[in-house]
Amino acid sequence: MNGITIYEDEALTAAKPGLADVEGLHGVPVHGVPVNVYGWLEDQCLRSAERGEAAWLRLTQRRGRRVVQVKSFVGVIRAPDGFQVEVLPKVGKAIGGGKIEARQLLIEMLCCLRDFRHVQTDSAKILAVRMPLLEVFIAEYLRAVEHVVKRGLRSDYSSKRDNLFALRGKLLMAPHLRQNLCRADRFFTEHDEFEIDRPENRLLCAALRRVLTLSASQTNQQLARELTFVFADVPVSAQPSIDFQQVRMDRGMGYYADALAWARLILDEESPLTGVGGRSAPSLLFPMEAVFEAFVAKHLANQLARPLILKTKTRSHHLVRHREQHWFRLEPDLLVRCNGSDVLVLDTKWKLLDGLKANGTDKYGLSQSDFYQLQAYGLSYLGGRGEVVLIYPKTASFDQPLPVFEFPKIEGLRLWVLPFCLKSRRLSIPEEAPFADVFLGRN
């Protein structure tokens, strides 16, 4: 692969590719990339700032050297010349296991996203042992198309107008008289033809052609060429956005769903959650806050004791009311409810804490704004009495719940900071927590 693999929050600079050193605050590694690639990254950083888009890159300095830092996004950055930067979750370093395990963990977490559930987790995790993320995604697309081919490409009737030697379908009298006044052997007709030229097949064909230009894997290249041969009679989609609007998942078309989901990802050249990328440099990037939230939500929902249920992105309350209008919607990530009543408010934070740094300066790495946010949730959703929870990824530096936090002016409302284990997929809950029995099989 023409590229490098780094972890989230690490930095890139113009230097010999693959060269890495440790510089700057907290020993953040700085990796070298070709000069033209670094120039493109700087340009992307400035363009994103001008457009007010999510800050997936940050321009900064390390010992007087200009660098760009990848911020809270993971996936694949692909420069126009094909150079790839694979970005893995920073927690991969904290929990150990190396880049292979970090890549496998990321794939498993991505499967929890609403628009990314078509990934076959087991097969993708096996591929991740020997392939970077982009090749894993391409392999998954080819697997889905191969499944479609084995089931058979669907054909459909399409209306055609043509000047034929035999009468077929409906004779269109006006154009027939204009074109065949002196041709008694011709008939201008409108008729239906049963053919495989339909939007779904055109999109799959276009994505296959695109994959041939993206993949550097011989295995993926060979399979893509074989599948492209099957689509030889299918024209490439000239306007994918229009063809996607015309997709019809008729009865018996369910086996097309996964392949079309991948085709949308490949042809749109952007991830389901971000607009990063461009026609000449597709980048598949995912904000880790959203990925972590979806991962925690999926597994906690399956661990609740009945009749409790887990709600995501609840929008029941606002911070203030002004001139008969509600302002500043309060949307906790997770809300546990029982028979229509709010029981527990939880919010996920993708940040690495240090349970040993309890001094007044570091405060474990916690953010004051997060506490203000949870206080507002507790007042609005729990009436100021109950428990609110901040969830962070579990690491060697943060493997136990922190002592409970109390709000001096709000008697009865307490805040808990708990680690969520990405390997066991469980939340660590202290015995003394009033909600200890809410989750089954807790750690």
N, C-alpha and C positions, 0 to 999 in steps of 0.2 A: 504494500500500500504506500502511495506517495503521500505521507503525512505523519502526524504524531498523535499520541494519546496523552491527555493531561487530566487533571482533576479540576472540578469546579472551584472557582476563586483563585486558581493559579494564573500566572501572567505569561504573555508572549512578547517577544521583542525581535527586532531585525538582527539575525545572527545566523550562524551555521545551523541548519535543521538538525534537531535531535540534541543539540547542546543544551544542557540544563544546569543551572546553578541556583544556589539559595541566597536570596538577597532580601533587603528591606525588612519591614516590620513583621514580626512573628515568623520569620524564616519562610516566607511564601516563595516557592520555586518559580523561577523565570525560565521559560523555554524558548529556544531559538527557532525562528521560521524564516523562509526566504524573504528578501527585502521587498519584492513585489507583493507577496502575501501580506506582510506586515502593513504595507502602504494601503492595501485594500481593506484590511481590518480597521485601520485608523479612519479611513473614509466612511466605513459602515457605522463606526462609533459616532462620528460627527453627524452623519445623516439621520441616525436614530434620534439624536438629541434635538436636531432641528424639527423633526416631525413629531416630537413628543411621544415617541414609542417607548415600549418597555426597555429599560437600560440593561441589555444583555451583555454589553461591553462597557468598560470604564477606562478612560484614558488617564494614565497617571505616570509616575516616575519611580525608578528604583536606582538609587545612587547616581542620579544625574542622567540615567538612561531612560528614554521614553519607552513605555510598555502599555499594552492593553490587557486588562484583566477581565476574564469571563465571570460574570456575576449571576449566581443563582439560576443558571440555565444549564441543561445537560443535553447531550445528543451529538449531532454532527454539524460542523461548520465546513462548508466546501467553497473554496476560493474559485474564481473564474478559470484558473489554469488547472483545476483538478486537485490541488493540494487540499488534504483533509485534516481537520483538527477534531479528533474525537474527545468529547468532554464527558467525564464520568462523575458520579456524585462524590462530593467531598467526604461523605461518611464512609466511603470505601476505604480510605486511608485510616480512618479512626477505628474501624472495627477489624481491620486486618483482612488478609485473604488475597490482596493484590488486585490487579486490573481485571482479571478474568471473573473473579467473584463479584467485583463491583459492577461489571457489565451485565452479568446474570441477574444481579439484584435489581438493576435498573429496568431490565426487560420485564421482570416480574411486577415491578411497581407500575410500569407503563400500562400493563394489562388492566389495571384498575380504573384507568381513564375512560370516561363514557364513550369517546370517539376512537378509542384504541383497543377495544376489547376483542378485535378480530385476530389478535396475535395468538398463535398456538404456543403457549408458554414453554412446554417441555422441549419441543423441537428447537425453538429459538434459543433457549438456554444452552442446548448442546452445541448449536452453531457458534454461540458466543465464545466458546473455548478457543476456537481457531480463526474467528472472523471479527473484524471491527463492526461497530453498530450499523453503518450504512449497508455493508454486505449482508448482515443478518436481516435487515429490513427488506432488501432486494430478494434474498432467498425466500423469505416469507411470502412475498408477492408472487414469485415464480411457483411456489408450492400451491398457492391459491388458484392461479391460472391453470396449472396442471390438473387440479381437481375439476375445474370447469371443463377442460378438454376431455377428460375421461368420462364425464357425464354427458358430453356432447354440446357443441355450440348451438344455441337456440336460433332458429330462423323465424322470420315474420313476413307477413304480407305487406308490401309497400306499393303505393300507387305509382304507375309509370305512364308517361305519354310518349308515343313513338310512331313513326311512319313505317308500318309493317307490310310485308308481302301477303299476309293473310289477316282476315278479320278476327280480332281477338278482343274480347271485352266490349267496351262501348265505343261506337263510332262517333267522333267529334266532327260534326258536319261542317262547321265554319272553317276550321283549319284544314279539313280534308279537301274542301273545294278550292281553297287558296293554293294548296301545295300539289294537289293531284288532279287538277282539271284535265291535264293531258296524260295522266298516268293511271290507267284503269287497273294496273296490277298492284297499286298501293292503297293502304287504308290507314288514315291517321286515327289512332285509337287511344283510349285510356283504359288501362287494365292493371290487374294486381299480379305481382310476382312474389313467389315464396323464396326468400333469399336470406343469407346470414348478414347482410349489410343492415345492421340495426345499431342504435347508439351504444348499447352495452358492449357489443363486440368491437366497435370502432375505438372505444375508450381503452379497452384491454390491449388492443393492437398498438395504439399510440404509446401506452405506458411501457409495453415490451420494447418498442424502438428506443424509448428514452433510457430504459434500463441498460441497453447495450452500450450506451455512451457513458453511463455512470459507473458500471461495475468493473473492477479490476481482477475479480476472482475468475479463474478459468472454469470452475464448476458452474458458477452462475452464468458466465458467458455462453457456455455450451448449451445449458438448458434453455436459456433465453433464445438462442438461435433455433433450437428445435421447436420451441413453441411458436416463434415467429413464422416458421414454415407452415404450421397448421393454420395460421391466420393470413395465408398468402392471398386469399380471395376477398379479404376484408380490407376496405380502405382505411387509412389512418385518419383519426378524428382531426378535422381541420380547426374546429372550434370546440374544445373540450367543455367550456363553461355552458355552451348551448346544449351539447349532447348530454351533460349531466342533468340538465333540466328536463330532458326528454326521456330519461331512464324510466322504464316501467317494470317494476318487480311483479310481474304477473304470477299467476298460480304456477307453481313448479319452477320458479326462477330463484328460489332461495339460495341455491348453491352458487349463485353469482355474487352474493352479498360481500363476502370477504375480499374477493378479487377486486370488486369495484371500490371498496373502501381503500385498499392499497393504491389503486389507480388514481383515486382522487388525491391521495397524499403525494404521489409521485408527480402527477401532472400539474397540481397546484403549486408544487415546489415550496411548500411551507408546512409547518407542523399544525396539528389540530388546535393548538392553543396559542400560537404566536404567528405574527405576520412576517417573521424574519425570512429572508431569502430573496431571490430574484430570478429572472429568466435565465441568466447566465451562471448563476451560482446557487443552486438549491441548498438550503440549510434546514435540517430537521432538528429544531430546538424545542425544549420543553421546560417551562418554569418549575423548579423543584418544589416551590411552595404548593402548587396545585397538585403535583404528582404525589407528594407526601400526604397531603390532605385526603386525596382519593384513596390511597393505600390504607391509611388509618381507618377511614370511614367504612371501607369494605369489610375489614376484619373485625372491627369493633361491633358492627351491626350483627355479625354472626355469633357474637359472644354475649349478647344481652340476655338476661333472664326474662322470661315472659311474665307479664304482658308488656314489658318495656319495649319501646321502639326507638330507633335512631333516625333523626331528621337531619338533613344537610341543607346548608344555606337557608336557614329560616329567616323570614322577613316580616315578623309580626309586629315589631316595635320600632319607634323612632326616638332619637335623642331629645328633640324639642318639638314644641308646637308653636307656630307663629302665624298670626292672622288666619286662623282656621286651616292652616296647612301644616302637614307633618314634614319636618326637615331632618336630614341626616339619619338614614335608615341604619338600624343595628342588625348586622348579619353575622351571628356566630357561625363558625364552621360546622359545629356539631351540637345537637340538642337532644337529650334523652327525655322522652315523654312517656307518661303512664296514664292511660284513660283520659287523654285530652289535657293533662296538666304537665307543666314543665318541671322536670325533676333535677336535671343536671346540665350545665352549660360547659362545653369543651371547645378549645381553640387550638389548632395545630400551628407550630412554628418550626420552620426548617432552619435551625441554627444549632451549632454545637456548643453545649454548655460545659463548664468545668465545675464539678461539685466541690472541689477543694478551695476554690477562690471565693470565699465568703466574706472577704473584707469589704470595707465601705467603698473602695474604689472600683473593684471588679464586679462585685455583686453577682457572682457566678456567670456573668455574661448576659444577664437578663436586661430587658429594656423597660424603662419606666413607662413608655407609651403603651406597651402591651398590658401593663397593670391597669392603667387608666381604661383601656378598652374592656378588659374583663370586669372591672368595677361597674362600668355602664351596662354590660350584659347582665350582671347579677342583679342590679337595681331594677332593670326593665323586665327581665324574663322570670326572675325568682322573687321579685318584690323585696329585695334587699336581705333575704334570709335564705341561706343554703350554701351550696358549694359550687365554685367555678374552678375550671381546670385548664392549665396550660400544658400542652403535650409537645415534647421535644424528642428527637431521635436518641436512642440509647447508645452510649459509647463507653469505652473504658474510663473516660474522665467523668462520665455522668451515667452511672449504672444503678443509682438508688434514688427514690423520691426525695425531694428536699423537704425540710421541716415546713409545716404549714405556715402560710402568711395570713395575717389578720388585718382588717381595716379598722383602725382605732375609732373612727367616727361612725362606722356602720356595724353595730353589734349584731352578730348572727350571720354575717357573710364572711366566708373564708376562701382563700385561693390556694390551690395545690399545683405544684410543678412536678410533673411525672415523666419518666422516660418510657418510650415505646420501642420495644425490641424489633428490629426489622427482620431478624432471623426467625424468632419464635412467633412473630406477628401478634404480640400481646403487650398490654399495658401493665406496668409495675404499679401496684396499688398498696399503700401501707395498711396494715391491719386496723389501725385506729380511724381510718377514713370512714365517715358515715355512709359512703356509697360503696363500701368494700364488697357488698353482696350483689351489686348491680350487674357485674360482669361474671360470667361463668368461667371457671378454669383460669382465674387470674394468676399472674405471677406475684 
